[in-house]
Amino acid sequence: MYPGKWATEFPDKPAVIHSMTGEQTTYRELNDRSNQLAQFFAAKGLRAGDHVAIFIENDIRFYDVVWAALRSGLYLTTVNRYLTAEEAGYIVNNCEAQILITSSYLAKVAKDILPHAPKCHTRLLVRNSDDPVVDGFDDYFETLATQPATPLPEEPMGSFMLYSSGTTGQPKGIKRPLSGYAVGDETVGNGALQQMLWGFGPDTVYLSPAPLYHSAPSAFSTAVQTLGGTVVVMPRFDPVQALESIEKYRVTHSQWVPTMFTRMLKMPAEDRQGFDLSSHKVAIHAAAPCPLEVKKQMFDWWGEVLYEYYAGTEANGFAHASPAEWLANPGTVGKALAGTLRICDDEGRELPTGETGLVYFEQEVMGFSYHKDDAKTKEVQHPEHTNWSALGDVGYLNENGYLFLTDRATFMIISGGVNIYPQEIEDVLVMHEKVTDVAVIGVPDAEMGEAVKAIVQLAAGQSGDEAVAAELLAYAREHIAHYKCPKSVDFITEMPRLPTGKLYKRILKDRYWGKGESKIV
C-alpha cells in the first residue's frame, strides 16, 4: 500500500500535519506531488538503484521526497540537518546522490555542501515566495509545476539508505538490496510490523516529535502513511507542545526517546495533569536505554501504554517488550521477534543465560552491507557466523529470553537518544596546538542519559585552567556539529595507554561511572 491507494479512497484526509502551524498535506496532494517529483527524477535520468538525498528540517515536504523516491526505485539518504557543510557533504558525496533537496532554512549550509559533492548535479530548494533565491539551486515548487502528476509507467519500490557513524568517525551508509516489488503491491507487507505490534492503520494519528532524518521517525511515519493514517510532525521537541499536540490532534500513537520522558516529567505536576491524553493508546520508545525510575514514573502517569524495542538502523534484528512484558522484566529492552539473539564473549564463543557479552542477532542471511566498505561490513559480523551481526552493545539474556543492556562495546555515546561517536571528536581536538592526547567519553547526565566530556593531556608547558577549557570547546564547535561537541573538559597528566598504544578508556570511564553492574544511567 502507498499514497496512491489512499488518494483514491479518502483524497482529502490529511497524510501529514505540521503540529505548530497546522499546515497539512492531504493524500491527494501527497500522491500528486510525489508523482511530479518522481517524473522529475526520471527526466533527470535517474533509474532504479540510483540515489537522491534530502537535507531539510522537520517540514511536511519531507514526505513528498520520501514517496517520490520510494515509487521510483531509488535509494533515499536523509542527511542530519545539524551537520556542518563538510560533514553533510561527505554523506551526499559518499551515497552518490545525483539530486539534493534542501530548504531556505538550511540554504547557507546547503550551499557550502556543493564543493564536497561534485557529482550531485541537481539541487532543489524548498522556499517561500519571499525567501531569497540561492545560486546553484532550482526552486522546488516551480520544478514540480513543470511535471505531470501521473505515475511513472513502472513504479519499483525504492528504499532508504541511511548513515550511521562508526567509531572511526566516518559515517557509513547502511544499504539493503531493493525488494524488486512494485510500490503498490499489497502483498509486500510494508508497515506490517507496525500493524502487528501496535495496531497501526487508517485510524492512526501518529505524533513524531523527533528529527525526521533519524531512521525510526522516518520509517515509522512512512509506515503510518503506507497504512492510511495521519502523521503529526513537530518542528522540534518541546514537552508542553508535545502534550498539547496529543490533546489537539487526538493522537493515538507516538514515538519517543527517554530524554523526552525526562523533560516532560520535570514539568510541574499540575501542568502535566492539565492535558487530555485519553486518545493516546501506544507510546513507543527506543534509541537509548530508559532509566528504570523514569519509565516507572511514565507508567504511573500515562498508564500501560509504553512499548519498548531494541534495533538498529541496520535492521539486523528486532527485540520488543510490551507494557506487561516490561513490568514482568523491569529494565529489559525486549525479547527477539526478528532474528535470534546470541550473546558472545570477546572470542566469539556463545555465553549461557545470565552472562554478559556482545549482543548479536542471527538471521538466515545478513541483509545489509555498508556502502562501498567491505571492511566495516565484516567488522560487525561474528568471526565464524557471517549471518550473525552486532550493533556494538553488551548485555545478557535472562531465563525467559529477555535482553538487558549493560554497556556499549564501542564506547559510543548516546545523549538524548542521539548517537555520538568519540573518535571523530578526538580527531579534531588532538589537532589543537595545546593538546598532546585526548579521550572523549560519555559521563552520567540525569536528563540526557550521557553528556560528552573531553579528557585532555596538554602539551608540555601548558596548564589546564578554565580559559584553556573554553578555548578547546570553542575550537571543537568550529569544526564539528554543535550537538557532538563536549559539554566539559577535564585535564589529565598522562593518558592511560597500553604499551601497544591502545587507549584504555575503561579506566577513564570508571572514574565517572564507578564499577557498578551497568554503565547506563
ABEGO torsion letter per residue (X at the ends): XBAAAAAAABAABBABBBAAAGBBBBAAAAAAAAAAAAAAAAAAGBBBGBBBBBBBBBBAAAAAAAAAAAAAGBBBBBBBAABBAAAAAAAAAAAGBABBBBBAAAAAAAAAAAAABAABABBBBBBBAABBBBBGBBBAAAAAAABBABBBABBBBBBBBBBBBBAAGBBBBBBBBBAGBBAABAAAGBGAAAAAAAGBBAABBBBBABBAABAAAAAAAAAAAAAGBBBBBBABBBAAAAAAAAAAAGBABBBBBAAAAAAAAABBAAAAAABBAAABABBBBBGBBBBAAAAAAAAAAAEBABBBBBBBAAGAEBBBBBAAAAAABBGBAEBBABEBBBBBBAAGBBBBBGBBBBBBBBBABBABBBBGBAAAAAAABBAABAABBBAGBBBBBBAAGBBBBABBAAGBBBBGGBBBBAAAAAAAAAABAABABBBBBBBBBAAAGBBBBBBBBBBBGBBBBAAAAAAAAAAAAAABBAAABBABBBBBABBBBBAAGBBBAAAAAAAAAEABABABX
